[in-house]
């Protein structure tokens, strides 16, 4: 066999033809020499040789790759057939392309977030030791220990290749002499970058020698920070910057997708510790390890439980009284809600799995749709198939021919689908929630993670193409060649039990409708969740409110220390900044409080009133006289805190309606006293304190998704506050830079924990997850509707075309157009109803798996199911109506002659 002959057949065939011609000429001359005439000699030579063309074919088949040749013929024929039906080809390619494109996007999100989030050596084996307080199941935190204890952990470890340490992300001020930048920093042990195993894009990473005593101070920068803040200037490498008043040299820029030791980190600094352990200044570090090959998380958890209990014996105050240690996959810890930050309505990992399942369902809908088209087309082509079989084509060859045609469709769809996927990935990337404090489980998504057409994703697209070829092509091919060929040769075959032969097509339509019901119900539940959540009455107005929190940069980390924030120096700075901000023309009001509206104050101390027979926990919110106007609370009784009461730190309080109802029922609480048990304030240390109730306000949410809790508002000077709220006349985000300048004008050493609109907090901490679900699932459900329309329309259109003769007979016998319309719509409606019934039953069983992603409604919400059912029924009937109208307009005389 020769590949060369296959690709140079025409030349090779010419050579064989010349050889045969030479043989004929030689044989002819010999016959002439025997006494024959030239005509008789040539005729005898031809008889002796036989069919020259057949000989050439046999020689070629013996010396080449026969199956490849016939496959090439089938491929060319398949392309010609599809070119002759541009409408069918376009619909089939676009349908499959939508399925392949959507599934490729879903797999890209799934793979890159759950299996390729870290640009690290052997990233799948990265693991994090954590500690669980067994007396409080929700209390989960990463294991932390002192730097000196890290060596002890390493010595006793039996399951990790290596363990490194890092300090949770903080913030630093970086100054280049002309401009000040504020960055999140990650502090790491000096061997941490060597452990990660990712080379720097420019320069080098942090090296072990950088942690030695007397080593020059250095730092490393992330790619996004380098591109965003320094315009990708390579000249900054080797430059010395002032980082929190300490000169440090930039020695490296890390490549894209490098995220290490805290998802928010923008720069990394080596941990340098030179103090004696007894000084009490030894930093606490979190641990990250890489499992040995073959080591399991269960084995690692068992080993670390022993190690951590030994540490607890040495440092009992650093651990809960009852705890257990275990080891979690770094991906699992960072992608799940236990990673920290705000509570979410969905575990991100579950949401990604839901997305993958959804796109697979959509792919099945697309495959069944194209299979339906191919089935109908094969029915129309039965006479052609019968003729080919009569001419000697085997059933195997016919099946291969039809599979080749579906392969051509699948390959073309894969190319178009990858184009769709590329655009889809761009859309998904923009839909991913932004990184924000309090939403750290989103941080890796909004950080350096790359969602794109990498090698595994493209390999998946190819596998999906092979899958769709088999699904779409095999059933129609087998169905087409199993039929009896004789009736097709003796007549047209049209109109003969057309609908009866369409049972498989009808089953596919029912499956399409059922699967689309599942997608639409899921998307509908998520849409309703987002709608209900965004229309919750918060009890305040978050619009045009800018939140600002700043603190001295030295010793700062992301855990806000109330004592530092409410110190005399801190409060003095806060008041001076507030006075300056009040003079800005675009600022209407300025207020001070101690928590983010809508996200606090959480469970506070127990409170009661004189004469009450019970006490209950209430949230305490410290604020000043401007808070009411700034967030537009609704005062229902009495009055708000006065300026004088705030300045003199009087013990007065405004309570919410929930607290008023719990203690006073329908009575008037104004003038009564509120007893706060073990109250802690600026000048009060854990003692019972009485507050005079001066007013009542409407309930405000302590969490948007939770019921209002009992709450009391006390003067900020009594308890302490550290957050500024600005009511603005313009978009709050436009004032961020102005506010920073005003703060730094008072104290250049202040660092901003956050400075953003209140609506951004609501989006990041509450709306982002359901919004992402709606953004991804709703378009997929919309595509499912389009595919259902195409599927129902195609099967009904082909059914009508096959029954044209029958319809003509009916109309010739007196059937009215309305009868024909009812007949066609009735058949379509039966398919739709059957699909809806199956889909609703399946959805009732599957919606429980998305219960964690919905809020405010049940997973079997009847309104959602009803809306989806009505929508799909209307849409599917519209798809049936066009073929039905075409059937109504059939001319009986033409139909009777229809072949």
N, C-alpha and C positions, 0 to 999 in steps of 0.2 A: 504494500500500500504506500502511496506517496501523497503527502500534502501538496507537494510541488505540482503534481498533475492536476489536483483539484483546482488550484488557482490559475493554471495555465492550460485549461482544457481545450480551448479553441485551437491553440497552436499544436498541442499534442494530437488532437483529432485530425488536423491537416496532415501531420506526419504519417499517421496510420492510413489516411486516405491515399496518400502518395504511394505508400508501400503496397496497398491493395491494387492500385492502378498499375503499378509496375509489375505486380504478379500477373494481372490480367493480360497485360501487353506481352509478357514473356510466354504465357500459356497460349495466347493467340498466335504468336509467331511459330511456336512449336506445332500447333494444329495445322497451320498453313503449310509447314514443311512436310506434314503427313499427307498433304494433297487436298486439304479442305479449302473451300473458298473463304475469303476474309469474313464475310457475314456469318457463315456457318462456324468458322473457327472462333469468332468472338462469342457467338451464342453458346457454343460448347464450353468455352472458358468460364462464362458467367454461371452456367448450370453447375459446373464442377465447383466453383467457389461458393455459391449460395448468395444469401442476402448480405451485401457488403455493409450496409448500415447496421444490421443486427450484429455482424461480426465485430464492427468497431465498438458497439455498445458492450458486447460481452468482454472484449479485451479490456475496455476501460474499467468495467466493474471488477474484473479480476485484478487489476493493477492500480486501483484507486480506492477511495473510501465511499462505498456505495450509499451507506445510510446517510452520510453527510450530504451527498449529492441530492438525494430525494428530500432531505430536510430543507435544503436550500431551495429546491423547487416549491415545496410546500410554503416556505416563507415568502417567496416572491408571489405566489398565487394568493396567499392570505393578504398581503399588502394590496394587491390589485383589487381583491374583493372588498376590502374595507374602504379603499379609495372610491369605489363605485357607490358607496352608501355613506356620504359625508355626514348626513344628519345623525344616523345611527352611531357612526364612529365618534363624532364630536360628543354626543351625550354620554356614550360609554366611557370615553377617555376622561371627560370632566368628572363624571360620577366616581370613577375609581381614583382619580387624582385627588379629589376631596377626601376620600377615605384614607389613601396612602399619606397625603400631606398631613392630615389631622393626627393620624397615628404616629407619624414621625415626630411631629411637634410634641405630642404627649410623651413619647419615649425619650426624647431629648431632655425634657424637663425631669422625668423620672430618673434617667441615668445620671445627668449632670448634678442633680441636687442630692441624690441618695448614694451614688457610687463614685462620683467624680468631682465632689465639691472641693476637695483638698488637692492642691498641687504639692503633694508630698510623697516621699519614697514609701512604698507599701502602705498607702493611705488607708486601705481597708482594715489594716491591723492596728490603727491608732485607737487607743482606748483611754478613758478617764476614770480614775477611782473616785467614788462618791460615798457620802455618809448619809444614812437615813435615820431619822429620829423615829424609833419604833413606837414611841408614845404619841407621836403626832405624824400620821402617815404621809401628809402632804409636805412635810419638811424634808426636802432633799437638797443637798449642797455638795459642791465638789470638795474633795479632801484637800485640806491645806495643812501645811506644817512649816516649821522654821527651816531656814537654809541648812543649819547644822544637822537637822533630823533627816534631810534628804539622803545623806550618805547612809544613815541607818536603814532607811527604807530600801535603798539600792542593795545593801548587803543581804537583807532578809528576803528580797524578791526572788522568786523562782520561775516566774512565768513571762516576764518582760525582757526583751532584748536590752532595752535601756529606758530610763525614766529621767525626764527633765522637769524643770520647774518654771513657773511664770507667775507674775503678779497681775491680778485682774486689772482690766483697762482703766487708766486714769486720764487726766488731761494735763497738757503742758503748754506753756507759751514759748514760742520759738521766734527769735528776733535775728534778722540779718543785717541790722544796723540802720535800715531805712524803713522797715515794715515789720509789724508784729503779726504772727500767725498763731492760731489756736488749734492744736491737734490732739487726737486721742493717742495715747502712747501705750505700748506694751513693754513691760519689763521682764526680761527672760534671763535664765541662767546662761552662762557663756557658751555652753555646749549645745544649746537648743537649736541653733540654725544648722549645725553639723548633723544633729539628730533628724531634722526635717529633710535634709538631703536635697534641697533645691538650690541650684547655683543662682547667683545674682545676675540681673540683667546688665547692670553696670557695677563695676567695682567688686566688692565682696560682701558677704554676710558677716554677722557677728561671729568671731572666732574665739576659741577657748582662751587665748592669751589676753583677750579684752577684759576678762574677769579677774585677772591677777592684780595684786596690790601694786599701785604705782603705774598701771597701764594708762595710756592716754585715753580720755573720755571720747567715745565714738557713738554714733547712732546710724540706723539704717532706715530707709524710707520706702513706702509702698509705691507701686506703679501708678495707681490712681492719684495719689497725692502729688507725685512728681509731675504727672501730666496736667493735673487740674490746677495746682497752686504755683507750679514753676514752669508751666508750658513745655515740659519735656526737655529742659535745657541740660545737656550733658556737662556743661561747665561747672555746675554746682557741686559735682563730685569732688571731694577733697576740701571743700570750703568749710570753714568753722562758723558755727551759729551759736548764739546764746540760747540755751534750753533751760528755762527756769533759773536764770542767773548763773548758769554754769556753761563755760565754753565746751562745745562738743563738735567733733569733725564728722561730716557725712562721708561714710566709707562705702556705701553701696545703695543701689536701687534694686528692689526685688522685681521679678517678672510679673506679668498679669496672672491672675488667679491664685497668687500666693496670699493665703490668709492663715495667720498663725497666732495662737496665744491670745485670743480675744478677737471676736469678729469685727469690732469697731476700730482696731488698731490701725493707725496711719503711719506711725514711726515706731521703731523698736530700739530699746536701750538695754545694755547688759546690766544685770544686777551686780552691783559691787557692794560688798558688805565687809567691813573691816573691824566692826565693834566686837567686843567680847560678849559671849552669850549672856553673861550675868547683867549686862547693861540694860537689858530689856528692849533694846532698839533693833533686834534682829527681825528682818522682814518676814512676813508670812507669805508662802508661795503655794499656788495650786500645782497639781501634778498632771503630767501627760506622759503616756508610755506607748511603746510599740510591742504588741504581743509577739512571742516567739512563734515561728511557723508551727502550725498544728495545735497551739494552745487555744483553749476555748475561754469564753467569757465566764463560764461557770467555774472553771478551774482557777482563773485569775481572781474571781470574787472570793473563793474559799481561801486562797493564799493571802489576799489583802485583808480579809476579815481578821485573821490572826495578827498581821502586822499592825493594823490600826488599833486593835485592842491593847497591844504592847505600848503603842504611842500614848493611848489614853491613860494607861497606868503611870506613865511619866508626866503627862500634862492633863490631869483630870478636869481642870477648868475649861479646857479647850473643846470638850466633846459633850454631847448630851448624856444624861444619866443612863438612858437606855437607847442603844443604837446598833446598827449593823452596817457593815461596809460591803460594797460590791463594785464591780467594774462594768462600765457601760461603753458601748461603741461610741467613738467621738461623733459619728454621724447621728446616731440615735439621740445622744444627749443634746446636741446643738439643734436638731430639727424637731425636737419634741417640746411640749409645753413646760417640761421640768427644767428646761434650759434657763429659765429665769425670765424676768420681764412680766408684762401684763398677761392676765389670763386671756386665753383665746377660745373662740368657739370651735376651733378645730385643731387637732394635732396636725401640724404641717405634713408629717409623713403620711397620715391617713388621707389628707387632701390630695397629695401627689398620687397615691395609689388609686384613689377615686378617679382622678383625671386619666390615668392609664387605662382603667377599666372602661371609662366612658368612650375614649377614642377607639378602643377595640370593638366596642358595640357599634360605633359609627362605621368602622371598617366592615363589620359583618353586614350592616345595612347596605353599604355600597356594593359589597360583593354579591349579595342576594339580588340587588337591583340589576347589576350587569348580567348575572346569571339568568335572570328573568328575561332580559333583552335577548341574550343569546339563545335561550330556549325558544322564544317566540320566533326569532330569526331562523333557527334550525327547523322549526315547523314549516315556515314558508319555503325553506330550501329542500324539503323532503324529496321533491321530484328530481332535483339536481343530484342529491345524494344517491337516489335510487339508480339514476342513469350511470353514475360513476361506479356503483357497485356492479351493475350489469356489464360494464366494460372491463371488469376484472379487479377493481379496487377491493382489497380486503377490509373487513370491519376495523382491523387494527390500523390500517393506513388511513381510513376515514376518521377514526378517533384522533389520530395524530394530527391530521390536517386541521380539524376543528380546535384541537389544543394549541396548535401553532398560531391560529388566528387569535385565540384568547391571549396567547403569550405576547403577540404584537401589541394588542390593546394594553396589556399589563405593563409592558416595557415603556410604551409611550406615556402611560399614566404615571409611571414611576418618575419619569423625567419631569412631567408637568407637576406631579405631586411634590417633588423636591423643590421646585420653584415656589409652589404654594407654602411648603414647609419653611422655606427661608424667610418669606414675608411673615408667616405666622409666628416664627420665633422672635422676630423683631417686635411684633405686637405683644407677645407674652412678656418679653423683657421689659417693655415699658409699663406693662400692667403689674409687674411685681412690686410689692410694697416697698417704700423707702425704708432705709435703716433709721431707727430712732431709738433714743434711750427709752427703756421700758418695753421694747419690742425686740429683744436680742435674738429671739428664735427666727426672726426674719433677716437677721443681719447678714448671714452668709448668702442669702438670696440677693439682697440689694448691694452686696459687696463686689467681690471679684469673680464670682461664679460665672462661667461662660456657658450659655445655652445656645448651641449652634450645631451645624452639620459637621461634626467630627467623625472620625473613622467608625467608631461603634454605631453611631446614629445612621450613617450611610449604609453600613452592613445590615442594620435592622430594616432600612427601607428596601434593600434588595431581597431580604428574606420575606418581607411582607408582599413584595411583588410575586415571588414564587408561590406564596400561599394563595394570593388572589388568583393566580393563573389556574391553580388546581381547583379552587373553590368555584370560580366562575366558568371554567371551561370543561371540567371533567363531566359534571352532571348533564349539561346540555349535549355534550358529545355522545355519551352513552345512551341518553334518551333518544337522540336522533337516529342512531344506527341500529337500535334494537327493534324498531318498528318493521312491520312487514312491507317489503319493497314492492310487491306485485301490484297492490292498489294504486301506488304512486305512478307506476309505469302505464297502467291501464287507464288512468284518469288524472284529473288535476290534483285530487287529494284535498282540495279546498272545501271548506264548509262541512266536511265529514266529521261529525262528533268533535267539532272544534273546541268546544268548552270542556268536553270530557277529557280530551287529550291535554288540557291545561291544568290538571290537578296539581302538578308540581309547581307550575307558575302561580297558581292560586295560593298554594302553601307558602311560597316565598313572599308573596304580598302580605299574607297574614303575619309572617315572621317580621317583615319590615315594620309594619304598623305596630306590632307588639314591642319591638325593640325601641322604636321611636317614642312610644308611650313611656317607657322606662326613663329615657333621657329627658323627655319633657317634664315628667313629674319631678325628677331630681333637680333640674334647672328651675322649675317653678317654685319648689320649696326654698331654694337658695335665694331666688328673687324676692319672695315674700319675706324671708328672714331679713334681707338687707333693707327692704322697704319699712318693715316694722321697726327695725333697729334705728334707722335714720329718722324715724318719725316719733321716737320716744320723747315724751315731755320731760326734758332734763330739769325743769324748774328754774333754769337760768338761760340767758342768751349768750352763746359762745362766739357770736360773730363780732368781728372788729375788736377782738381782745388779744393783746400780745402778752405772753408770759415770759418773764425774765428772771433767771436765777443765776447769781454770780457769787463767788467765794474767793478768798485768797488762794493763790495757786500753790503755795508751798504746802506739802503734805496732803495735797488733794487727791482723792480717788472718787470713783463714781457713787460710792455710798455716801449720801448727804449726811453729815454729822450735825445734828440739831444744835449741840452745844457750841460748835464753832460758828455755825451760821447765826446764832442768836447771841453771840458774845457782845459785850458793850462796844467793842471796836467795830464788829460787823454791823450792828444796828445803827451806829452813828453813820457809817458809810452808806447804808441803805437809805436812811432819812435824807442825807445830803443829795444822793442820786435822785430820790423821789422828788425833792424840791426842784431840782434842775429840770427833770422831765416834765413837770407840770407847766413849765414855761414854754414848751414846744407848741407851735401853732396847730399841729396836727394831732395833738393829744387832748382828749376831752376830760378824762379822769385818770387818776393814778391811785391804786389801792395796794395794800400790803396784806399778805396772808401766809399761811404755812402749809398749804397743800394745793394740788392742781384741782380746780373745780371739775367735778365729775369723776374724780379718781381718789377720793379720800373723804373724810379722814380715816375711814375704816373703824374697826372696833376700838372704842375708847374705854375710859373708866366706867364703873358703875355709877349711876345717878339715881336719886330719889327726891321726893319732896316731903316736907313735914306732913305727917298724918297718913301718908301712903303706906299701904301694907306690903309693898314690894319694891324692889330695885331692878333696874335693867341697864344694860350697857348702851352707851350713846357715844356717837362720834363728836369730838370737840374740834371746832375749826376756829383758829385764831385769826382775826382780821381787824381792819380799821374802819373808820367811818365812811370811807369811799367804796367799800366792797359792794354795798347794796346797789349803787348807781352803776358801777363798772360792769357787773355781770347781770344787772337788771333783775334782781330778786323781786318777788311779789310779796309785799307786806300785807298781812291780813288783819292783824290786831296790834295795838300799841304803836311803838316807834322803833327806829333803828338805833344803833350805837351812835352817841354824839362824839364830836371832836374832843370835848372836854373830858368825857369818860375815858376815851382812848389815851389822851395825853397823861391823865392822872392815874391810869391803871386801876380804875374802879372795878369792883367785882359785880359786873352786870352781865346779863346774857340775853340773847334773842334765841328762841327755840323754834323748831319747825313744827308743822301741824301734827306729824306723827308722834312726836314726844308730848305735845300738848294733849292730844287725844288719849294717849296711854295713861297719863297721870291726872288729867282734869276732865276728861270726857267732853261734855258740852259746856263746861264752865270757863270762866275767864282766868287765864293763868297770869295775866299782867299784874305785877305787884307781889306775886308769890315768890318763894325762894326755891332755888334748885341746889340740892346738896350733891356735890361731886366728890366721890370717894377717892381718897389717895391722889388728890390732884397734884400735878407737877407743873410748876410754872417758872417764870424768870427768877422770882425771889421766894418761891414756895417749893419745898422738897417733900413730896409724897405725904400729904395730909388732907383730911376732909376739909373742903372749902365750900362756902355758901355764896351763891350768885343770885342777885335779884333779877327776876325775869321782867324785861321792859317791852318785849314785843314778840310777835309770832310771824313767821314767814311761811310761804308755801313750801312744800317738800321739794328738796333738790336731790338728785341722784348722787349716791356715793360711787356707783358704777352704773353706766348706762343700761346694762343688761340685767341689773338686779333691782329688787323693790327698794323703795326709799327706806332708810333706817332712821331711828331717833337721832336727832342732831341738835347741838347747841353752838351758837356763835359767841365767842368771848373776845374782849379787847386783845389786840395783838401784843400790847405792852404787858399784859398779865402772863401770857403763855409763851410769847415769842413767835415771830414770823420772819420769813426770809425770801418770799417770792413776791415779785412786783407784777401787778396786772395793769396794763395800759388800755384804756378805752380810746380807740383811734377814730379819726374822721376819714382816714384813707386805709388802704389795704395794710394790715399789720406787718406783713413781711417786708414792706418797703421801708419800715422804720428800724429794722434790725441794726443796720450799720450805724444809724444815727444814735441809737441807744448805746451801742458799744462805745462810741466816741465819748458820750457823756459819762459813762461809767469809768472809762480809762482816764478821763480828765480829772476825776476825783481820786482814783487810785490805779496806777498803771499795773499793779500786781494782781488785779482781779481777773479771774478766769470764769468764762461763762459755762455753766452746767447745761443750760439750754436758753435759747432766745428764739421763740417761734410762736406763731398764732395758736390760740387755744383749739381752733378747729383742726389744726394739724395733729395735735395730740389725740383728739377724738378719732381722727382717721387712722393714725398709726396704731393706737392701742385697742380700738374697738371695731372700726369699720373695715380695716384693711383686709382681714381674712375673708369675711363674707363677700366683700367687693371683689377680691381676687377670684373667689369661687364663681360669682356671677359673670365676671369678665371672661372666664375660660369656659364655663359650662353652657352659658346661654348661647354663644355663637355655635357651639357644637349641636345644641338642640335645634337651632335654626337650620343648620345644614341637614340635620336629620329630617326636618319637615320638607325641605327641598327634595331630598332623595325619595321621600315617600310620595311626593307629588309626581316625580318622574317615574317611580315604580308603578304606581296605580295607573297613571296615564298610559304608560307603555303597554301594560298587560291588557288594559281595556281597549286601547287602540288596535292592538294586534288581534284581540278577540273579535272586535267588530270587523276587521278586514277579513278574517277567516270565515266569518258568518255572513258576508255580503250576499252570497247566494241564498242562504236561508232567510235573511231579512227581505230580500226581493220577493221570495215566494210568499212570505207572510203578508207583505204589502199588496201583492197581486191578489191575494185571497181576501183582502178587505181590511187588514190591520191599519189602524190610524197611526199617525206620527207620534201621538201621545203614548200609544201602546208600546211603540218601539223605544221611546225615551224611558218609560217606566221599566221595560225589560232590561235595558242596559244599566240604568242606575240601580235597579234592584240587585243585579248581579254584583255590581261594584259595592253596594251597601252591605251585602252579605259578607264580602271579604273584609270590609272595614270593621264591621261590628265584631266579627270573629277575632280580628287582630286586637281590637280595643279590649275585649273581654280577657284575652290571654295576657295582654300588656298590663292591665290593671291588677290581675291576680299576681303576676310576677313582681310588679312594683310594690304591692303590699308586703311582699316578703323581703324585698331588697332595700327598701327605704330605711330600715332600721340601721343599715350600715352607714348611713350618712346622718344619723341622729346627732352626732357630735358637731356637725357643721351647720345645724339649723337652730333657730332660737325663736321663741314666741309662738310657735305652732307645733303641732304634733307631726310625726313622720308619716302619718296617714291622714293628713289634713283633707277633709272632704271637699272643701272649696277648690283646692289646688287640683285634685283629681277630676272634679267636675269641669273646671276651666280647661284642663288639658284635653279631656274627652271631647268637649264641644268644639274646641279649636281644631283638633285633628279630624273630627267628623266633617266639619265645614270645608276644610282644606282638601281632604280626600274626595269629597263629593264634587268639588270644583274640578278636580283632576279627572273625575269620571264624566263630567258634563260635556266636555269638548268632544270626546269620542261618541257620546250619546247624540249630540247634535249632528255629528257627521252621519251617524246611522239613520237619523230622521230624514236626512236629505237624499238618501239613496234612491236613484231612479229605478223603479221595478223592472223595466225592460232591459236596462243595462245590467242590473244585478242578475237577471235570469241568464244572460249571456256571459256572466262573469266567470273567468277561469283563473 
